[in-house]
């Protein structure tokens, strides 16, 4: 008879349950500590529970594009708005179409609610335009000095500096007029100033000749310069109307901030469009410690950007600057000293973290295919959601109580293990949801609460599978300790298959649905994974330890494992073979056989 091999664990080995319990205890302590360290002790709530803002956007028809409002463009706009809002950390935002030309955006209450509202309808039309003229505007801050007179254009100031109280007429007015004329017509010899023309004509003839009518380009330049002189960018209405409706290939007016003051620009035709930007994001420059926006251009955009910066580098201030115009407002006007090649660029100019990330966010996710206006903005209160949450929690408590009563009646002492396991699962679920609210912006809504309630049944089902396998082993006549270990492999396979099916259903539901239904699928998938963790690292080790106690191992009537109540079979005994000197046989005398 061969001796058993050393080091091989026989079937039904007890393992080391203490290690598994230590792992899950450490995980619970770490998650709880992380929750308090991040000061996120409660899960974030969705708009239906915490309230928020509901915005209705209406698509506007644009001249020359009568068929722009269609299903394709509306769905594209929904996707871009959703990515923008979620890119700010405002998750669980609901973006959906309503009718032919409306989009409903529901933003949960939170720190980025106002920031998201400012971006949902922004078209994010970006252009790089050469600067033809600039004038300081009035300071925005109340303590700023009086604004310069509208008749002159002061020299550009450094960021944060205040313009002087009195402005002197710009010495470059003539060159600005020439730049405007050249931008509005084909390249030609510079147009002489009126004074020079009149002097030349006076020398040629004694009688004054009639002044020739200005060309179309000169007239347009004069009209644009007159509007520029009259533009007051400190006035919100004039600021919004500046450059409105201008085409990319036409010069335009624009307003923007320089430090704490408004400025105004005359800008030439666009050299690069926002669609030529491949990627953009707000980052902090480690060299200067300032927030900047980095941009990466497409192949065509890189060529265009190199061309326009090469042209500007040969000119004088302010014609060597290009303005970055976002939705008609100048966000930066850097100067150029050389052609910028390579397809990458940085925008700097006194950005804050929020403004840099906002600009990068809008440029990265693209321009909306349609223009929108806010049709209505309503504030959603959490009163109705609170009542529904209360009703849902009551329903969940009733369901949990019924599960506990069933376990107590049917499984008796085993119900204690199930209840403690449910409590551990609840702690893990709560702490993870709270941390996910801080980490990825997960917001708990009513469907997510329903998913957590459904998970109670999934978790309880895993306990029942394991308990029934143990009871089956006891019915076969085995004692508790080997029954616990022999039942585990079969129960483990059943639990894994069941949880895999539940998780697969949750994953498919999360992928193919949108909005609140995703909250249900996410919670269901999360609690299904936690069920596996709890059963493997808590329920099974605790069952192993309790099987060593007298109450359970002796089959106490209230343990739920009483062999008599389970109808256990008597243990089977195998007959032993008798060997030499071990049996008790009958000794008889030899029999003589006689021959016939």
BALUMZA-860671 format. One record per residue (C-alpha): residue in three letters; x, y, z. Coordinates in steps of 0.1 Angstrom, whole numbers, plus 2048, in hexadecimal, padded with zeros to 3 digits. Each point is the difference from the previous one (the first is absolute). Layout:
! BALUMZA-860671
ALAXYZ...
***
This chain:
! BALUMZA-860671
UNK800800800UNK8108217F4UNK80581C81AUNK7F08227F8UNK8188197F0UNK80D81B818UNK7F68247F9UNK7E17F77EEUNK7E080E80FUNK7E57E6802UNK7DD8067F5UNK7EC814819UNK81E81380DUNK7F681D817UNK81881A7F0UNK808820812UNK7E0814805UNK81281A815UNK81480E7E2UNK7E08067EBUNK7EF81181DUNK81E816805UNK80080A7DCUNK7DC80B7FFUNK803812822UNK81E8147F3UNK7EC8097E1UNK7E380C814UNK816815817UNK81380F7E2UNK7E08097EDUNK7F080F81FUNK820814808UNK80180C7DCUNK7DC80C802UNK80881581EUNK82180D7F3UNK7F080C7E0UNK7E380F814UNK7E87ED7EAUNK7EC7EE81BUNK7E07FE7EBUNK7FA7F57DCUNK7F981C7E7UNK7DC8027F6UNK7F18037DDUNK7E981B7F5UNK7E17EC809UNK80C7FE824UNK81481F806UNK7F08187E7UNK8128147E6UNK7FA8147E0UNK7ED7F67E2UNK8088147E0UNK7EC7FF7E0UNK81480A7E1UNK7F08097DFUNK8137FC7DFUNK8018207EBUNK7FE8017DBUNK81E8117EFUNK7FF8137E0UNK80A7EB7E2UNK7FB7DF813UNK7DB7F97FFUNK8057DA805UNK81980281CUNK7E77F681BUNK7FD7DB7FAUNK8017E0814UNK8257FA7F9UNK80C82380CUNK7E97FE81EUNK80E7DF80BUNK82480C7FAUNK7F981F816UNK7F27E981BUNK8207EB800UNK81781F801UNK7EC81181CUNK8007E0815UNK8267FC7FCUNK805825809UNK7EC7FE820UNK80D7DF80BUNK82480C7F8UNK7FB81A81CUNK7F97E4819UNK7DA8057FFUNK7F67DC7FAUNK7DD7F37FFUNK7F681D7EAUNK7E37F87EAUNK80180D7DCUNK7E57F77E8UNK7ED80E7E3UNK7DC80B802UNK7EC8047E1UNK81280C7E0UNK81481E80CUNK8037FE826UNK81A7F0818UNK7F97FB825UNK81F801817UNK7FC7F6824UNK81E809816UNK8017F3824UNK80781981BUNK825802808UNK81E8167FFUNK8038007DAUNK7DB8067F9UNK8048257F6UNK8207F87ECUNK7EE7E47EDUNK7E28177F9UNK8188197EFUNK80D7E67E9UNK7E27EB7F5UNK7F58187E4UNK82280F7F7UNK8077FA7DBUNK826803806UNK80880F7DFUNK825807801UNK8148157E7UNK82380D7FFUNK7FF8237F1UNK81C8197FAUNK7FD820815UNK7FC8207ECUNK7F981981CUNK7FB800825UNK7F481981BUNK7FD7FC825UNK7DD7FE80FUNK7F480C822UNK80B7EE81FUNK7E87E580DUNK80A804824UNK7EE81B814UNK82180F80CUNK80E8047DDUNK8088227F2UNK7EA8127E7UNK7FF7F17DDUNK8118107E3UNK7ED8167E8UNK7F07EF7E3UNK8138157E7UNK8227F0804UNK8107DE803UNK81A7FC81BUNK81E7EA7FDUNK7FA7DD80DUNK8067FC825UNK80F7E3813UNK7E77E9811UNK7F380E820UNK80B8247F9UNK7E881C7FFUNK7FD8187E2UNK807824806UNK7E4818808UNK8058137DFUNK8077EE7DFUNK8148107E5UNK7F77FB7DBUNK8117E17F2UNK81E8097EBUNK7FA7E17EBUNK7DD8097F4UNK80B8047DCUNK8127DF800UNK7E17EF80FUNK7EB80F7E4UNK8177F37E6UNK8007DD811UNK7DA8017FFUNK7FF80A7DBUNK81A7E57F7UNK7EC7E6812UNK7E18097EDUNK80E8007DDUNK81A7EE7EBUNK825808807UNK8088227F2UNK81681E806UNK7F8811822UNK7E48197FEUNK80E823806UNK7F281381DUNK7E781C7F7UNK81881C80AUNK81B7F27E9UNK7E87FD7E3UNK7F4824804UNK82380E802UNK80A7EE7E0UNK7E180C7EEUNK80682480BUNK8237FF7F1UNK7F47F37DFUNK7E38177FAUNK7F782280BUNK7DB7F9802UNK7F67E681AUNK7F57E07EFUNK7E27ED80CUNK8097E581AUNK7FB7DE7F0UNK7E77E9810UNK8107E7817UNK8027DC7F4UNK7EA7E580FUNK81C7F3816UNK80882280CUNK7DC808807UNK7FC7DF813UNK81F807814UNK7F4823809UNK7DF7F380BUNK8107E4815UNK81781A810UNK7E3817808UNK7EE7E3811UNK8207F7812UNK80382480EUNK7DB7FF80CUNK8027DD80FUNK7FE7FF826UNK8097DD80CUNK7F7809823UNK7DC8007F5UNK7F27DC800UNK7E88067E3UNK81B80F7EAUNK8197E580AUNK7E87E57F5UNK7F88117DFUNK8258067F7UNK8087EB7E2UNK7DF7EE801UNK7F97EF7DFUNK8238067F2UNK80D7E57E8UNK8227F0805UNK80D80F7E0UNK7F782480BUNK810818818UNK7EC806820UNK7FE811821UNK8047EE821UNK802806825UNK8147EE81BUNK810803822UNK82480A806UNK8077FB825UNK7E5813812UNK7F68167E3UNK7EC7FC7E0UNK8118067DEUNK7F48027DDUNK80F7F47DFUNK7FD8037DBUNK8097DE7F3UNK8087F37DDUNK7F27E17EEUNK8047DF812UNK8207EE7F9UNK7F97E0814UNK7DF7F280CUNK7F77EC81FUNK7FA7E17EBUNK8258007F8UNK8077F9825UNK8057DB807UNK803802826UNK80181A81BUNK802800826UNK80781781DUNK8207F8812UNK817812817UNK82280B7F2UNK81B7F3818UNK81981A7F3UNK7EB81E809UNK7E67F1818UNK7E380E7EAUNK7E27F07F1UNK8027FD7DAUNK7EC7EE7E5UNK8147E87EAUNK7F47F97DDUNK8097E67E6UNK7F68077DDUNK7F67E97E4UNK8177FD7E2UNK7EE81A7ECUNK7FC81681FUNK8257FE807UNK80880D7DDUNK7E781D803UNK80D809823UNK8248017F4UNK7F68167E2UNK7ED81A814UNK81A80281CUNK81C8037E5UNK7ED81E7F1UNK7FA811821UNK8247FC80CUNK80B81A7E5UNK7E981B80CUNK80081A81CUNK7EB80381FUNK7E27FB801UNK8007F07DDUNK8177E580CUNK7E57F2817UNK7E57E77F9UNK7E07FF814UNK7F17DF80CUNK7DB8077FCUNK7E77E9811UNK7DC8067F7UNK8078247F7UNK81580881FUNK826803801UNK80E7E981AUNK8258077F8UNK8148167E8UNK8247F3801UNK81B8107EBUNK8157EC7E8UNK8258037FAUNK8057E27EAUNK7ED7E67ECUNK7F27E5817UNK8047DF7EFUNK7FC7DC80DUNK7DA800805UNK801809825UNK7F9821812UNK7F980E822UNK7E781B809UNK80A81581EUNK7F382180DUNK7F6800825UNK7EA7E1800UNK7F27F3820UNK7FD7DA805UNK7DB8017F8UNK8028167E1UNK81D7EC7F2UNK7EE7DF806UNK7DF80E7F2UNK81180B7E0UNK8127E07FCUNK7E17EC807UNK7EB8127E6UNK81B7FF7E5UNK8077DB807UNK7DC7F57FDUNK7FA8157E1UNK7E781A7F4UNK7DB7FA800UNK7F17FB7DDUNK7E4818809UNK7FB820813UNK7E97FF81EUNK7EE818817UNK7F47F9823UNK7DA7FC7FDUNK7FB7FB825UNK8147F9820UNK7EE7F181EUNK80C7F5822UNK7F77DD80AUNK7FA7FB825UNK8087E0812UNK7DF7FF812UNK7F07E77E8UNK81F7EB7FDUNK804800826UNK7DD7F2804UNK8077E57E6UNK8217F8810UNK7EF7FC822UNK7E67E97F0UNK81C7EC7EFUNK8137FC820UNK7E17F5813UNK7FA7E67E5UNK8247F5802UNK7FE7FE826UNK7E07EB7FEUNK8107E97E6UNK81F7FC816UNK7EB7F981FUNK7ED7E47EDUNK8217F17F5UNK80D800823UNK7E07F180EUNK8017E47E6UNK8257F9809UNK7F87FF825UNK7E37E87FCUNK8107E97E7UNK825801808UNK7FF80B824UNK82480480CUNK80D8027DCUNK7EC8207FDUNK819811817UNK81C7FA7E6UNK7E980D7E3UNK7F7820813UNK824808809UNK80A7FA7DCUNK7E48177F3UNK80D81B819UNK8237FD7F2UNK7F38027DDUNK7ED820809UNK81E81080FUNK8167F97E2UNK7E580C7E8UNK7FA821813UNK824809804UNK8097F87DBUNK7E28157F4UNK80B81D816UNK8237FE7F2UNK7F57FD7DCUNK7EC820804UNK821812808UNK8157EC7E8UNK7EC7FC7E0UNK7E2815808UNK7E77E3805UNK7DE80D80AUNK7E77EB812UNK7DD8027F0UNK7DF7EE805UNK8087E47E7UNK8217FB811UNK7EF7FC821UNK7E97E57F0UNK81F7EE7F4UNK80E7FF823UNK7DF7F280DUNK7FF7E57E5UNK8247F780BUNK7F37F5822UNK7EF7E27F0UNK81F7F87EBUNK81680081FUNK7E77EC815UNK7FE7E67E4UNK8257FA802UNK7FD7F8825UNK7E37E97FAUNK8137EC7E6UNK81D7FA817UNK7EA7F881EUNK7ED7E67ECUNK81F7F07F4UNK80C7FC824UNK7DE7F180BUNK8027E87E3UNK8227F380CUNK7F27FC823UNK7E27EC7F2UNK81A7E97F1UNK80C7F8823UNK81F816803UNK80881581EUNK8008267FDUNK8258087FCUNK8067EA7E1UNK7DD8097F3UNK809825800UNK8207FA7ECUNK7F17E67E8UNK7E28167F9UNK81581F7F7UNK80E7F57DDUNK7DD7F87F3UNK7F081F80FUNK81C8157F3UNK7FA7F67DCUNK7DB807803UNK806822810UNK81980B7E6UNK7EA7F57E3UNK7E281280FUNK813820807UNK8108007DEUNK7DE7FF7EFUNK7F481D816UNK81F8147F9UNK7FE7FA7DAUNK7DC80C800UNK80A81F813UNK81D8077E8UNK7EB7FC7E1UNK7E581780FUNK81A81A809UNK80E8007DDUNK7E08017ECUNK7EC819816UNK804824809UNK7F781781DUNK7F17F3820UNK7FE7DC7F5UNK8267FF7FFUNK7FF808825UNK7EC7E1806UNK8187EB7EBUNK81F80E811UNK7F37FA823UNK7F57DC7F7UNK8217F87F1UNK81380F81EUNK7EC7ED81AUNK8037E07ECUNK826802801UNK7FF808825UNK7EA7E1805UNK81D7EA7F3UNK819813817UNK7EA7FC81FUNK7F87DB7FAUNK8247F67FAUNK81281681AUNK7E580281BUNK7E47E77FFUNK8157E17F9UNK81B808819UNK7E680881BUNK7EE7E07F9UNK8217EC803UNK807810822UNK7DC7FB80EUNK8017DC7F5UNK81A7FB81BUNK7E980C81CUNK7EC7E8815UNK7DF8117F8UNK8027F97DAUNK8167E1800UNK7EA7ED818UNK7E28067EAUNK7EC815819UNK7DB8027F7UNK8038267FDUNK81F7FF7EBUNK7EE7F77E0UNK8167E27FBUNK7EF7E6816UNK8067DE7EFUNK7DF7F380DUNK7EB81D7F2UNK8137FD7DFUNK7F97DA7FEUNK8257F6800UNK8097DD7F6UNK8137EB819UNK8257FF7F8UNK80A7E37E9UNK8197E780EUNK8167EC7E9UNK8077DA808UNK8247F9807UNK8157E57F0UNK80D7E5818UNK8257F87FDUNK8157E580FUNK7FD801826UNK7E681A7FFUNK7E07ED7FBUNK7EB7EA817UNK7FA7E17EDUNK7F57DC809UNK81C7E6803UNK7F77DE7F4UNK8137DF7FEUNK80D7F47DEUNK7E97E97EFUNK80E7DF7F2UNK7F47F77DEUNK8007DC7F9UNK8027F07DEUNK7E37EE7F4
***
